Amino acid sequence: MQSGLVTSLARPGGNITGLTLYAPELAGKRLQLLKEILPVISRVAVVWNAANPDPAVIFKETKKAGLTLGIEILSVEMRDPADVVSALESVTRQRADALITIDDPLTIDQRNYIVEFTSRNRLPSMYGLRQFADAGGLIAYGANLADLQRRAAGYVDKILRGAKPGDLPIQQPTKFELIINLKTAKALGLTIPQSVLLRADEVIQ
């Protein structure tokens, strides 16, 4: 991982192991989902924590996907909570058609403000965690947290039985969920394609 806390995911070394939400390969899928819902979008703002090296990788993957899909990716950088207001104001100035948030502790902590901003500005939005959709965000596609929690319990058991954390690979998500907030879609005047609704794990009415 880019943070340098471990030498590799397979053999982290030291006294660190566990499960991670880090899955840069999802960046393109999230942008593709937005394109399915809004075929005419041409400019997407990506809100991310520039002080964290992991979101930087995901932002690069999003830009790469944007080139393939013909979508201009606008970088909206935050580094601490004091940046959230000015960062989101820049989204309006850049006339983005939609917004994607790259999830990390900073953006997750600011999720209510981010969701409120997108609602106030009638801006379709995509997130990586269901907490954003639960808070009123349009759509979330990412790791199934309940599955990660179940798998984490197995790691706790192994460590209590004497396994060394550094010998246990850090596991990435293997089960994902698509959450659609239909109430938010209706408020935005959007019709979610049936092809997307059929793939949803949960639809919030």
C-alpha positions as CSV (number, residue, x, y, z in Angstrom):
1,M,0.0,0.0,0.0
2,Q,1.1,3.5,-0.7
3,S,1.2,4.7,2.9
4,G,4.3,2.6,3.6
5,L,2.9,1.0,6.8
6,V,3.5,-2.5,5.5
7,T,6.1,-4.0,3.1
8,S,3.4,-5.8,1.1
9,L,-0.2,-6.9,1.4
10,A,0.8,-10.6,1.2
11,R,3.4,-10.4,4.0
12,P,2.9,-7.1,5.9
13,G,5.7,-7.9,8.4
14,G,6.0,-6.2,11.8
15,N,2.9,-6.2,14.0
16,I,0.3,-5.1,11.4
17,T,-2.3,-7.1,9.6
18,G,-6.0,-7.1,9.0
19,L,-8.4,-6.1,6.2
20,T,-8.4,-3.0,4.0
21,L,-11.0,-1.1,1.9
22,Y,-8.2,-0.3,-0.6
23,A,-9.4,-1.4,-4.0
24,P,-8.2,1.0,-6.8
25,E,-9.7,-1.3,-9.5
26,L,-13.2,-0.1,-8.4
27,A,-12.5,3.5,-9.6
28,G,-13.3,2.7,-13.2
29,K,-16.4,0.8,-12.3
30,R,-17.8,3.7,-10.3
31,L,-17.3,6.1,-13.2
32,Q,-18.9,3.6,-15.6
33,L,-21.9,3.3,-13.3
34,L,-22.3,7.1,-13.3
35,K,-22.1,7.1,-17.1
36,E,-24.9,4.4,-17.2
37,I,-27.1,6.6,-15.1
38,L,-26.2,9.9,-16.8
39,P,-25.0,9.1,-20.3
40,V,-24.5,12.8,-21.1
41,I,-22.1,13.6,-18.4
42,S,-18.8,15.2,-19.5
43,R,-17.3,16.6,-16.4
44,V,-17.0,14.8,-13.1
45,A,-15.5,16.3,-9.9
46,V,-13.5,13.9,-7.7
47,V,-13.2,14.9,-4.0
48,W,-10.2,13.3,-2.4
49,N,-7.7,13.7,0.5
50,A,-4.5,14.8,-1.1
51,A,-2.6,14.3,2.2
52,N,-3.2,10.5,2.0
53,P,-1.2,8.5,-0.6
54,D,-3.8,5.8,-1.1
55,P,-6.6,8.1,-2.5
56,A,-4.0,9.5,-4.9
57,V,-3.7,6.1,-6.6
58,I,-7.5,5.8,-6.8
59,F,-7.7,9.3,-8.3
60,K,-5.2,8.3,-11.0
61,E,-7.3,5.3,-11.8
62,T,-10.4,7.5,-12.1
63,K,-8.6,9.8,-14.5
64,K,-7.5,6.8,-16.6
65,A,-11.1,5.6,-16.7
66,G,-12.2,9.1,-17.6
67,L,-10.0,9.1,-20.7
68,T,-11.5,5.8,-21.8
69,L,-15.1,7.0,-21.3
70,G,-14.6,10.5,-22.6
71,I,-15.2,12.2,-19.3
72,E,-13.1,15.1,-18.0
73,I,-12.0,14.4,-14.4
74,L,-11.8,17.5,-12.1
75,S,-9.5,17.2,-9.1
76,V,-11.0,18.6,-5.9
77,E,-8.4,18.2,-3.2
78,M,-8.8,18.3,0.6
79,R,-6.2,17.9,3.3
80,D,-8.0,18.6,6.5
81,P,-11.6,19.4,7.7
82,A,-11.0,23.1,7.2
83,D,-10.8,22.6,3.4
84,V,-14.2,21.1,2.9
85,V,-16.1,24.3,2.3
86,S,-13.7,25.8,-0.2
87,A,-13.1,22.5,-1.9
88,L,-16.8,21.9,-2.6
89,E,-17.3,25.6,-3.7
90,S,-14.7,24.8,-6.4
91,V,-17.0,22.0,-7.7
92,T,-19.7,24.6,-8.4
93,R,-17.2,26.9,-10.1
94,Q,-15.9,24.2,-12.3
95,R,-19.5,23.3,-13.4
96,A,-19.2,19.6,-12.8
97,D,-22.1,17.4,-14.0
98,A,-21.6,14.9,-11.1
99,L,-19.3,14.2,-8.1
100,I,-17.3,11.2,-6.9
101,T,-15.9,11.0,-3.4
102,I,-12.8,8.9,-2.8
103,D,-13.4,7.5,0.7
104,D,-10.8,7.8,3.5
105,P,-11.1,8.9,7.1
106,L,-11.3,12.6,6.1
107,T,-14.0,12.3,3.5
108,I,-15.9,9.8,5.6
109,D,-15.9,12.1,8.6
110,Q,-17.2,14.9,6.3
111,R,-19.9,12.7,4.6
112,N,-22.9,14.6,5.9
113,Y,-21.6,17.9,4.7
114,I,-20.6,16.5,1.3
115,V,-24.0,14.8,0.8
116,E,-25.9,17.9,1.9
117,F,-23.8,19.9,-0.6
118,T,-24.7,17.6,-3.5
119,S,-28.4,17.6,-2.5
120,R,-28.4,21.4,-2.3
121,N,-26.8,21.8,-5.7
122,R,-28.8,19.0,-7.3
123,L,-25.5,17.2,-8.1
124,P,-25.6,13.4,-8.8
125,S,-23.0,11.7,-6.6
126,M,-21.2,8.4,-6.3
127,Y,-19.5,7.0,-3.2
128,G,-17.6,3.9,-2.1
129,L,-19.3,3.2,1.2
130,R,-23.0,2.6,2.0
131,Q,-22.9,5.2,4.8
132,F,-23.0,7.9,2.2
133,A,-26.1,6.5,0.5
134,D,-27.7,6.0,4.0
135,A,-27.0,9.7,4.6
136,G,-28.8,10.7,1.3
137,G,-26.1,10.2,-1.3
138,L,-27.4,9.0,-4.7
139,I,-25.3,5.8,-5.1
140,A,-22.6,3.8,-3.4
141,Y,-20.6,1.0,-4.8
142,G,-17.8,-0.6,-2.7
143,A,-16.8,-3.1,-0.2
144,N,-19.4,-4.9,1.8
145,L,-18.5,-3.9,5.3
146,A,-20.5,-6.6,7.0
147,D,-18.4,-9.2,5.1
148,L,-15.2,-7.5,6.1
149,Q,-16.2,-7.5,9.8
150,R,-17.0,-11.3,9.6
151,R,-13.6,-11.9,8.1
152,A,-11.9,-9.7,10.7
153,A,-13.3,-11.9,13.4
154,G,-11.4,-14.9,11.9
155,Y,-8.1,-12.9,12.1
156,V,-8.7,-12.1,15.8
157,D,-9.2,-15.8,16.5
158,K,-5.9,-16.7,14.7
159,I,-3.9,-14.0,16.6
160,L,-5.4,-15.1,19.9
161,R,-4.3,-18.6,19.0
162,G,-0.7,-17.5,18.6
163,A,-0.4,-16.4,14.9
164,K,2.0,-13.5,14.3
165,P,0.1,-10.6,12.7
166,G,3.0,-9.9,10.3
167,D,2.6,-13.4,8.8
168,L,-1.1,-12.9,8.0
169,P,-1.8,-11.3,4.6
170,I,-3.7,-8.0,4.6
171,Q,-6.9,-8.9,2.8
172,Q,-8.6,-6.7,0.3
173,P,-12.4,-6.7,-0.3
174,T,-13.8,-9.7,-2.1
175,K,-17.5,-9.0,-1.7
176,F,-19.0,-5.7,-3.0
177,E,-22.4,-4.0,-2.8
178,L,-24.3,-1.5,-4.9
179,I,-26.7,0.7,-2.9
180,I,-29.0,3.1,-4.7
181,N,-31.0,5.8,-2.9
182,L,-34.1,6.0,-5.0
183,K,-35.5,8.8,-2.9
184,T,-32.5,11.0,-3.8
185,A,-32.8,10.0,-7.4
186,K,-36.4,11.2,-7.5
187,A,-35.5,14.5,-5.7
188,L,-32.9,15.0,-8.5
189,G,-35.4,14.2,-11.2
190,L,-33.3,11.2,-12.3
191,T,-34.6,7.9,-13.6
192,I,-32.3,5.1,-12.7
193,P,-32.1,2.6,-15.6
194,Q,-33.7,-0.7,-14.9
195,S,-30.4,-2.4,-15.9
196,V,-28.7,-0.6,-12.9
197,L,-31.6,-1.2,-10.5
198,L,-31.5,-4.9,-11.2
199,R,-27.9,-5.1,-10.1
200,A,-28.5,-3.2,-6.9
201,D,-28.0,-5.1,-3.6
202,E,-30.3,-2.6,-1.9
203,V,-32.6,0.2,-3.0
204,I,-33.4,2.9,-0.5
205,Q,-36.9,4.1,-1.1
